[in-house]
Amino acid sequence: LGANATLTGGGAINFGSTINGAQALTVNTTGLTTFGGAVGNTTALTSLTTDAGGGTSIDGGSVRTTGAQTYGDAIVLSQDTTITGAANTFNATITGPSTKALIVNDSGTTQYKGNVVVGSLTTDAPGQSNFFSGVTVTATGAAVNNLTPLITINDPITGGANVLLKTTNGGQVSIFNFATNPLSIDTTGSVQITGGGTVGGNSSSSALQLVTTPVNLIVTAPSVSVTYTAPVSPATLVFNTSPSVSVSAFLGGSTTSIAQKTNATTATALANVSTVQSSVSAAVAEASKVGFDTDSVAQQINYGFAGNVGVSPAFEHRLLELGISVPEGFGEDEDTPSEPVKPAPKPAPR
């Protein structure tokens, strides 16, 4: 493009090859607009706009602008596609095959006003992702395991109520954080929270809602308060211990860092195991002296590491996995003898 251009038609408009040039492009048509080649790959456009009529097919794998991209009509992807711009707006749906990925790089706020159904969705860290009320993002890609990234929102999530992030084949939903309204996640794989600060706040009106039970809820942020609400809680709560997440909170002594963690079946440390080792080893030694009752440090460790399972081989195995020695007799009540008491011998006859 050598100048700003507006194309208007009543039928299909097909760009069979690449489009480049530091200019604005507007396409208005009631038919299908097809971008057959990469857009702005060599020289980024300043902006790209399509109107509400018809549809847009992105077949070139990349659309790059220095300013905003505004799509008034529904988008269909045929390839792995990267959208790069500033303050992009998707006014309608985005769909693509389960084998294709959508990457959105936006230094401003990306507006999602329609549902998104693609193989996977990834956003970059700058800016924000604003999902309008009722929007559902569905990742239909295949998952190798529970940690396969299928929805990865690296910037803060804002938006309206009833926003749902969903995977159909397990895998991982990873979010930075979310600022307003409840955010629902539906995956049987894992949920990861990577952002600092408060995630969801401490009220049910601004909380993470788990629609199905994920295998893991993973918190890797250095200082996070997490509240997750009914109907389900994660099978396992995993979080990264760090200077801002106290070991006492990990052991169950505080709810300021991670709320409702005792609702999870298991809580485990994700990193910095040596820090946990030193703290827990001392606690285990102390607990072995005072017995194993509901108020002991050992009970706190039990809740923190393995849920309310008591001192069992599984719990001892978990501690040994972390390199923590278990003293002989750990968890036994001092009032309960470990061996039967032999009766006193009868006095010898006189």
C-alpha positions as MATLAB code, in Angstrom:
seq = 'LGANATLTGGGAINFGSTINGAQALTVNTTGLTTFGGAVGNTTALTSLTTDAGGGTSIDGGSVRTTGAQTYGDAIVLSQDTTITGAANTFNATITGPSTKALIVNDSGTTQYKGNVVVGSLTTDAPGQSNFFSGVTVTATGAAVNNLTPLITINDPITGGANVLLKTTNGGQVSIFNFATNPLSIDTTGSVQITGGGTVGGNSSSSALQLVTTPVNLIVTAPSVSVTYTAPVSPATLVFNTSPSVSVSAFLGGSTTSIAQKTNATTATALANVSTVQSSVSAAVAEASKVGFDTDSVAQQINYGFAGNVGVSPAFEHRLLELGISVPEGFGEDEDTPSEPVKPAPKPAPR';
ca = [
       0.000    0.000    0.000;
       1.250    3.447   -0.966;
      -1.653    5.282    0.669;
      -4.603    4.634    2.958;
      -7.068    2.403    1.112;
     -10.765    1.558    1.450;
     -12.264   -1.269   -0.586;
     -16.059   -1.519   -0.787;
     -18.046   -4.254   -2.500;
     -21.197   -6.319   -2.350;
     -19.556   -9.704   -2.817;
     -16.367  -11.568   -2.037;
     -13.081   -9.679   -1.853;
     -10.030  -11.884   -2.195;
      -6.428  -10.859   -1.480;
      -4.506  -13.689   -3.075;
      -1.073  -12.728   -1.791;
       0.676  -10.579    0.798;
      -0.229   -7.014    1.786;
       2.413   -4.599    3.085;
       2.821   -0.873    3.645;
       2.628    1.600    6.496;
      -0.919    2.623    5.619;
      -4.462    1.978    6.840;
      -6.616   -0.636    5.080;
     -10.416   -0.770    5.373;
     -12.512   -3.503    3.745;
     -16.308   -3.147    3.582;
     -18.333   -5.940    2.016;
     -21.357   -8.106    2.689;
     -19.439  -11.059    1.249;
     -16.363  -12.953    2.393;
     -13.042  -11.148    2.706;
     -10.118  -13.535    2.261;
      -6.541  -12.677    3.210;
      -4.641  -15.340    1.290;
      -1.169  -14.189    2.280;
       0.497  -12.655    5.286;
      -0.598   -9.092    6.058;
       2.051   -6.604    7.194;
       4.696   -9.279    7.525;
       7.398   -7.204    5.811;
       6.090   -3.712    6.556;
       3.299   -3.492    9.112;
       0.085   -1.727    8.176;
      -0.912    1.137   10.436;
      -4.403   -0.343   10.925;
      -6.842   -2.867    9.502;
     -10.647   -2.630    9.641;
     -13.449   -4.825    8.326;
     -17.147   -3.998    8.556;
     -19.942   -6.026   10.139;
     -21.272   -7.602    6.973;
     -20.010  -10.903    5.574;
     -17.000  -12.649    7.099;
     -13.205  -12.641    7.177;
     -11.007  -15.622    6.349;
      -7.380  -15.341    7.481;
      -5.352  -17.844    5.478;
      -1.868  -16.265    5.480;
      -0.985  -17.037    9.090;
      -0.116  -13.507   10.185;
      -1.676  -10.035   10.420;
       0.575   -7.252   11.742;
      -0.270   -3.594   12.326;
       1.328   -0.822   14.347;
      -2.114    0.365   15.413;
      -5.497   -1.245   15.940;
      -7.111   -4.109   14.099;
     -10.907   -3.990   14.180;
     -12.902   -6.911   12.834;
     -16.617   -6.228   12.517;
     -17.457   -9.641   11.100;
     -16.806  -13.237   12.091;
     -13.259  -14.555   11.583;
     -12.343  -18.015   10.311;
      -8.751  -19.257   10.594;
      -7.318  -21.917    8.292;
      -3.715  -21.783    9.585;
      -1.854  -21.161   12.809;
      -2.355  -17.419   13.067;
      -0.622  -14.564   14.887;
      -2.447  -11.242   15.266;
      -0.094   -8.391   16.242;
      -1.379   -4.872   16.868;
      -2.370   -2.289   19.454;
      -5.912   -2.235   20.886;
      -7.365   -4.970   18.693;
     -11.128   -5.563   18.694;
     -12.944   -8.746   17.694;
     -16.614   -7.793   17.414;
     -17.813  -11.255   16.407;
     -16.754  -14.873   16.695;
     -13.366  -16.415   15.936;
     -13.272  -20.045   14.829;
     -10.577  -22.393   13.593;
      -9.703  -26.101   13.356;
      -8.666  -27.997   16.483;
      -5.153  -28.333   15.073;
      -4.624  -24.578   14.641;
      -3.400  -22.063   17.192;
      -4.300  -18.401   17.625;
      -1.713  -16.031   19.122;
      -2.718  -12.459   19.948;
       0.069   -9.946   20.652;
      -1.356   -6.624   21.738;
       0.317   -3.787   23.638;
      -3.101   -2.289   24.385;
      -6.437   -3.812   25.406;
      -7.758   -6.648   23.259;
     -11.554   -6.707   23.120;
     -13.251  -10.098   22.696;
     -16.955   -9.522   22.032;
     -17.765  -12.924   20.540;
     -17.018  -16.542   21.369;
     -13.646  -18.011   20.422;
     -13.314  -21.654   19.315;
      -9.786  -22.597   18.211;
      -7.215  -25.308   18.830;
      -5.387  -23.104   21.339;
      -5.244  -19.437   22.358;
      -2.201  -17.534   23.633;
      -1.841  -13.842   24.463;
       1.332  -11.902   25.228;
       2.104  -10.131   28.499;
       1.639   -6.424   27.643;
      -1.818   -4.869   27.709;
      -5.021   -6.563   28.844;
      -7.511   -9.107   27.566;
     -11.068   -7.819   27.951;
     -13.745  -10.493   27.541;
     -17.282   -9.156   27.253;
     -20.101  -10.653   29.345;
     -21.093  -14.157   28.332;
     -18.049  -14.809   26.144;
     -16.736  -18.388   26.069;
     -13.243  -19.286   24.898;
     -13.037  -22.966   23.919;
      -9.754  -24.698   23.107;
     -10.396  -27.902   21.160;
      -6.784  -28.959   20.644;
      -5.354  -32.291   21.719;
      -3.510  -32.495   25.039;
      -0.457  -34.697   25.529;
      -0.909  -34.420   29.301;
      -2.532  -32.207   31.941;
       0.140  -29.524   31.463;
      -0.257  -29.114   27.685;
      -0.920  -25.360   27.234;
      -4.204  -24.825   25.404;
      -5.386  -21.488   26.815;
      -2.623  -19.158   27.995;
      -3.619  -15.605   28.908;
      -0.375  -13.854   29.856;
      -1.916  -10.414   30.411;
      -4.499   -9.396   33.049;
      -8.093  -10.435   32.305;
     -10.838   -7.845   32.610;
     -14.397   -7.879   31.425;
     -17.982   -8.736   32.201;
     -19.780  -11.502   34.019;
     -20.159  -15.146   33.011;
     -16.849  -15.392   31.141;
     -15.779  -19.010   30.635;
     -12.413  -20.458   29.602;
     -12.837  -24.065   28.517;
     -10.822  -26.956   27.112;
     -12.497  -30.000   25.615;
      -9.583  -32.447   25.877;
      -7.902  -31.665   29.165;
      -4.643  -29.738   28.983;
      -3.853  -26.555   30.862;
      -5.616  -23.208   31.236;
      -3.074  -20.624   32.397;
      -4.009  -17.080   33.389;
      -2.004  -14.132   34.699;
      -4.773  -12.819   36.928;
      -8.253  -11.378   36.641;
      -9.500   -8.086   37.975;
     -13.281   -8.027   37.971;
     -16.228  -10.399   38.165;
     -16.080  -14.157   38.633;
     -14.070  -16.048   36.042;
     -15.106  -19.641   35.294;
     -12.711  -22.305   34.067;
     -13.803  -25.678   32.717;
     -10.991  -28.202   32.277;
     -10.184  -31.666   33.558;
      -6.476  -30.921   33.123;
      -4.809  -28.174   35.161;
      -5.307  -24.506   35.986;
      -2.270  -22.262   36.462;
      -2.108  -18.735   37.903;
       1.105  -16.872   37.138;
       0.400  -13.243   38.033;
       1.346  -11.345   41.140;
      -0.986   -9.569   43.505;
      -4.528  -10.562   44.309;
      -6.240  -12.994   42.000;
      -9.985  -12.722   42.215;
      -9.987  -11.080   45.606;
     -11.545  -12.733   48.624;
     -15.236  -12.565   47.774;
     -17.460  -14.887   45.801;
     -18.385  -11.996   43.516;
     -14.778  -11.822   42.325;
     -13.402  -15.329   42.389;
     -12.157  -18.224   40.342;
     -15.005  -20.648   39.707;
     -14.033  -24.182   38.734;
     -16.800  -25.757   36.662;
     -15.164  -29.188   36.604;
     -12.483  -30.639   38.847;
      -9.007  -30.038   37.390;
      -6.165  -32.330   38.331;
      -4.087  -29.395   39.591;
      -4.578  -25.784   40.580;
      -1.041  -24.413   40.234;
      -0.034  -21.038   41.672;
       3.428  -19.902   40.575;
       3.097  -16.214   41.377;
       5.235  -14.858   44.238;
       2.403  -13.229   46.177;
      -1.120  -14.323   45.431;
      -4.412  -14.559   47.268;
      -6.676  -17.112   45.616;
     -10.320  -17.765   46.315;
     -12.053  -20.491   44.396;
     -15.748  -21.139   44.777;
     -18.341  -23.872   44.349;
     -19.278  -26.178   42.768;
     -15.874  -27.872   42.909;
     -12.391  -27.463   44.290;
      -9.210  -28.787   42.674;
      -8.017  -32.306   43.306;
      -4.550  -30.947   44.028;
      -3.426  -27.478   45.037;
       0.185  -26.816   44.026;
       1.946  -23.549   44.682;
       5.398  -22.124   44.434;
       6.944  -21.333   47.801;
       8.886  -18.095   47.737;
       9.762  -15.217   50.055;
       6.301  -13.762   49.513;
       4.444  -17.028   50.127;
       5.213  -18.121   53.656;
       5.904  -21.732   54.491;
       3.515  -21.376   57.429;
       0.733  -20.723   54.926;
       1.846  -23.776   52.989;
       1.675  -25.857   56.154;
      -1.863  -24.732   56.813;
      -1.089  -22.158   59.456;
      -2.542  -19.211   57.546;
      -5.212  -18.503   54.949;
      -3.833  -15.138   53.880;
      -1.764  -16.462   50.991;
      -4.042  -19.167   49.655;
      -7.654  -19.314   50.751;
      -9.607  -22.572   51.081;
      -6.564  -24.708   50.364;
      -7.746  -27.363   52.805;
     -10.626  -28.069   50.420;
      -8.097  -29.563   48.035;
      -7.348  -33.243   48.438;
      -3.604  -32.619   48.271;
      -1.349  -29.604   48.637;
       2.235  -29.873   47.422;
       5.181  -27.551   46.858;
       6.091  -26.727   43.277;
       9.536  -25.244   43.819;
      12.136  -24.194   46.378;
      11.769  -27.552   48.079;
      14.898  -26.934   50.168;
      13.123  -24.090   51.964;
      10.223  -26.360   52.757;
      12.579  -29.156   53.792;
      14.363  -27.138   56.461;
      11.162  -25.728   57.920;
       9.268  -28.983   57.874;
      12.152  -31.059   59.239;
      12.203  -28.943   62.385;
       8.439  -29.154   62.665;
       8.479  -32.916   62.227;
      11.078  -33.297   64.953;
       9.045  -31.146   67.315;
       5.829  -32.916   66.426;
       7.352  -36.291   67.175;
       7.929  -35.105   70.733;
       4.493  -33.687   71.425;
       2.381  -36.366   69.802;
      -0.043  -36.188   66.901;
      -3.227  -34.445   67.887;
      -5.354  -31.956   65.977;
      -3.489  -28.985   67.418;
       0.027  -30.239   66.816;
       2.407  -28.961   64.189;
       2.382  -32.439   62.710;
      -1.333  -32.124   61.996;
      -0.659  -28.848   60.205;
       1.995  -30.556   58.110;
      -0.413  -33.378   57.392;
      -3.043  -30.984   56.096;
      -0.502  -29.034   54.089;
       1.123  -31.961   52.335;
      -1.491  -34.628   51.939;
      -4.919  -33.580   53.149;
      -6.463  -35.122   56.244;
      -5.062  -38.626   55.830;
      -3.396  -39.167   59.195;
       0.075  -40.596   59.555;
       0.106  -43.230   56.870;
       2.674  -44.842   54.603;
       1.516  -42.514   51.824;
       2.180  -39.447   53.980;
       5.566  -40.723   55.145;
       6.446  -41.499   51.525;
       5.526  -37.909   50.550;
       7.852  -36.507   53.214;
      10.661  -38.841   52.177;
      10.188  -37.755   48.546;
      10.981  -34.213   49.679;
      14.083  -35.383   51.534;
      12.565  -34.966   54.998;
      13.478  -37.611   57.547;
      10.642  -39.065   59.582;
      11.699  -39.855   63.164;
      10.786  -43.240   64.525;
       7.431  -43.056   66.238;
       6.403  -39.882   64.382;
       2.676  -39.359   64.685;
       2.152  -41.779   67.519;
       0.285  -40.568   70.551;
       2.526  -40.623   73.590;
      -0.359  -42.029   75.623;
      -0.610  -45.046   73.318;
       2.153  -47.563   73.932;
       3.748  -48.987   70.833;
       4.002  -52.465   72.392;
       1.540  -54.318   74.642;
       2.241  -53.898   78.345;
       3.297  -57.176   79.919;
       1.493  -58.067   83.164;
       3.524  -57.718   86.312;
       5.027  -61.050   87.433;
       3.222  -62.845   90.258;
       5.021  -62.724   93.577;
       6.980  -65.863   94.400;
       5.326  -68.149   96.987;
       6.668  -67.798  100.451;
];
